[in-house]
Amino acid sequence: MKPVVWMFSGQGSQYFGMARDLYESEPVFRRTLETCGEILAPRLGLRLDEEIYRQRPDRFAPFERTRHSSPAILAVQLGVARLLQARGQRPDLLLGYSLGELTAGVVAGTLGLEDVLDLTVRMAEALEERAPPGAMLAVLAEAALVERRPDWFAGTWIAARNFPGHFVVSGGVPEIERLQARLSEAQVTFQQLPVEFAYHSPLIEPAGEATRAALAAMATVPGGIEVVSASDGRTTGAPSAEVLWRTFSGPVGFDLALPVLEARGPFRYLDLGPSGTLGTFVKYALAPGSQSEVAMTVTPFGTSRQNLERLLGAR
């Protein structure tokens, strides 16, 4: 049996109604979302679970408001993890991508749930108060395009390199809009992420002091499960405030992190994120001949419960 890696994604993977079928049919998942909603209600002035699942005129409206979407991503991924744990599943490693490192820390027992939920709101408030509006694009091309066409990418930063032919760019709204026009003209495929700020770029640095202070106030303890950062493949342990801030503000090198993991593998990679994003990254990043396996849990297509039942039956 291959050792199992649970993977947790970050900002941009969220959407309204994520894992609705689990919320409606799985008591453990629902209770986890309700608990997170109860914890944050005094801070947010609303119930997080109700915000995620209430009916909307446009069900495809982007879930952009950071103070809601950040804790929502954490809550949904934690709900999937708690559901798997209730079914007797245990990971051998935890992989966190950006904000997903906080979820991984809660699952590992390194970070407390209330502390982490409070942190997501505090960080969102610091961004809203101090950072300029920003945007992010996932670009389906080689990252060398940035060097070949620096005029296109002026005023932007590479936020993440995920696998050959896929990278993410952060920048101010005008700069990203200009880049979109250039990419469209050149018929380069891209996708705008549902974010309000330019994560993994210097544009969020104005929120750094307040966020680092909130990070430093969190209690950390040695965890029972090893946590690996998607930024570089390092084991994080009980990370410092500076290390965690770099997780959000510095570039993500998933294309470098996966080979570090694969050197210890093969593994069974299980994506617990709401969009199957990391599972897709792993599929395209695995070296030819790798014996590792990849599977998703939650998807935007309403098949999360079937996916989980199939995975549990195949274990």
N, C-alpha and C positions, 0 to 999 in steps of 0.2 A: 504494500500500500504506500503510495507516494505521500510525503508530508504535505500538509495543506497550508496555503497562504490565503488569509482573508484580506481583501483589498478595499480601501475606503477612499472615495473620490472627493474632490474639492469644489470650490465655487464655480458655478457655470454648469454643473451637472443637474441642477434642480429644475422642477416644473410643478405647476399646480396639479394636485391629485396624484402625486407619485405614490406608487404602491397602494392605491385605493383598495384593490381586491384583498390585500392582506389586512388593511385597516378594518374592512367590513367582515372578514371571515376568521381572523386569527386573534384570539383574546390577548395573547402575550404581546404581539406587535401593537395592538390597539392600546393596551395599558401603558406600554412604553411611551407612545406618543402622547397619551393623556397625562402621564407623569411630567413629561417635558413641558407640556402646555400649562400645567398647574404651577410648575416652578417659575416659569417666565411670565405668567399673567400679570403680576404686579409691575413688572418692568415694561412690558409691551402694551399693556392696556387691552389685550385681547388674548384669546386662547390660540396657541400656535397650531394645534391640531385642527381647530375649526377654520383657521385661515388657510391651511393647506387643502382641506377637503370640501369647503363650502362650494356650492354650485355658482358658476359664473356665466354671464351671457356669452363671453368668448372663452371657451375652454382651452384655447391655445394661447391665451394672453401670457406674455413672458413673466416669470416670477423673479422680478429684479430687485425688489426692496431688500437691501442687505440686512437690515436689522431683523427681518423675518426669514429671509432665505438661508442665511448662514446657520442659525440654530435648527432650521427645518431639515437641512441636509444632514446635520449631525443626528437629529432625532430619528429620521427614517433609517439611516444606516445602523444606528444603535438598535432600533427595533428589529431589523433583520437579524443582527447578531444575537440578540436576546432570544428570538424565535428559534434560531438554529441551536443555541445552547440548550433551550428547553427541550429540543428533540435529541439531545445527547451528543451534539457535535462540538468538537473543540479544534481550534486552529493550532498549528505548530508555530506559525509566524503571522505577524500582522504588518501590512504594508499601508502606509498613509501617504496620500498625495495632497500636499498643501494643507488645506483645512481638514482633510481626512486624517492627518496626524493626530488631531485632537480626538476624533472618534476612536482611533486606534488606542490612544492613551487611556480612554475611559474603559474600553473593552479589556485592555491589559491590566487595569487596576492601578495604573500609574497616576492618573488624574481623576478627580472627583467630578461626577456629573453636574452638580450644581455649580461648581467653580467654572467648568468649561462652558456651560450654557450662559452663565453670566458674562464670561469673557467674550463670547461671540457677539453679544449685544454691546458690550463696552467698546469693542474694536469697531463695530459698525458705527457707533455714535462718534468715535474719534475720526473715522473716515468722513462721515457726513459733515462734521464740523470743520475739518482742517484740510482734507484732500480735495483736489479738483476733480470734477467729473471725468471719467475715463471709459475706455472701451477695450474689448479684446476680440481678436479674430483667430480662429483656428484655420490654418492655411494648409491645403493639401498639395505640397510641393517640397522639394529639397530646401533645407535651410540655407543652402548656398545662394539661393535666389536673393537673399538680403544683401550679400556681397556683390552680386552681379548688378543689382538695380538699387543702389543706395538712395537714389532720388525718390523712388517709390516709398521707401521705409523711413524717410527723414522724420525725426521726432517720435520714433517708436523704438521699442526694445523687444528682443526675443524673450518671451516669458517662459517658454518651455520647449524642449525638444523631446518628442515622445517616441517616434520611430522614424526610420528613413521615409521621407515623403509626408511628414506631418509635424508641424511646429505651430506655436501660438505666439501671437504678437500683442503687446500692450501699448497703449498710448492715449493721448488726449483725444477727445471726440472729433475735433476737426481733422486731426492727423489720420485717425482711423477711417474717417469718411473718405478722405482723399485716397488712402490706400485701397479701400474697397473699389473705388472707381477705376484705379489703375489695374487691379487684379481682374475686374470684370472685363475691361478692354482686352486684356491679354488672355482671357478665358482660363484663368487660374481659379480652381474651386476653393471656396472659403466658406466659413460659417461664423456669424457673429455670436458671441456668447452672451447669455442673459446676466450681465453684470453692470454695476454702476461705476466701478472704479478700475483703474489699470493695475491689477494685482501683479506681483512679481516684476515691478518696475520702480524706478525712483519716484514716480508720481505719488505713491502712497506713503513716502517717507515722512510727510508732515504729521501723519497719525502715529508715527513710530514711538515717540516718547510716551504718550498716554497708553499705547498698547503694551509696550515693554513694562510699564509700571503695573498694569493689570496682570500681565504674565508673571511678573516677579512675585505678586501677591498670592498666586495659586500654590497650594500645597502639592508637592509631588512625592511619591514614594516608589521604591523599587517595584516594578510590575512582575506579574507571574508569567507573562508571555512576551517573547522578544518582539519589539517594534522596529521596523525598518523604514527609513525615509525614502520616498520615491524621488527625492531631489538628487540623491547620490548613492543610495544603497547602504548608507551607514546605519548601524544600530543606534537608536536614539536614547535608550534607557530612560532616565528621568531628566529630560532636557532643560537647559537653562532658558531664561527669558530671551537672551540674545539669539540662541539657536532657534527657538520657535519663531521669533520675529523674522529671521532670515528665511525660514520656511515659507512665510507669506510674501516677503518682499524680494527675495532673491530668485534667480531663474531656476526652473525645475529641469533636471537632467534625467528624465525617465529612461532615455536611450542609453544612459550610462549605468543607471541603477539596476536595470534588469539583468545585464550580464554579470554584475556582482552577485545577484541572487542565483542566477543560473549556474554559477561556478560551485554553488552549494547543492544544486538540485540533482535530479529533476523534481519538480513540485506539481501539485494540483492547485492552480490559481483560481480562486473563487471571488468574483467581483460582487461586493455587497452594496455598491453604489446605485443610485436611482436610474441611471441611464445605460449601464453596461459599458461605460467609457473605458475604464481601465482594462476590462477584458478584451476589448477591441485593440487597445494599445499592445497588450501582451501578444495577441494573435499575430500581429504584424511585426512585432519586434523579436520574437523568438528566432533563434538561429535555425537554419535548415538542419533537420535531423534531431532536434531537441525532443526528448521524451516527456517533456512537461505537457500538462493538459490545462485547458482554460474553460471556465463556465461562468455564466451570468446568473443572477437571481432576479433582481427587479429590472423591468424594461418599461418603456412608455406605452406598451401595447396591451396592457392589462392581463399579462400571462404570468405574473410573478408567482402566484400560488402554484400553478402547474409546473413552473420551472423548479421551485423548491421541492415539490413532491417527487419530481423526476430525479433531482439530484440526491435526495435522501434515499430514494429507492435504489440508486446506482452505487451508493457509497459502499 
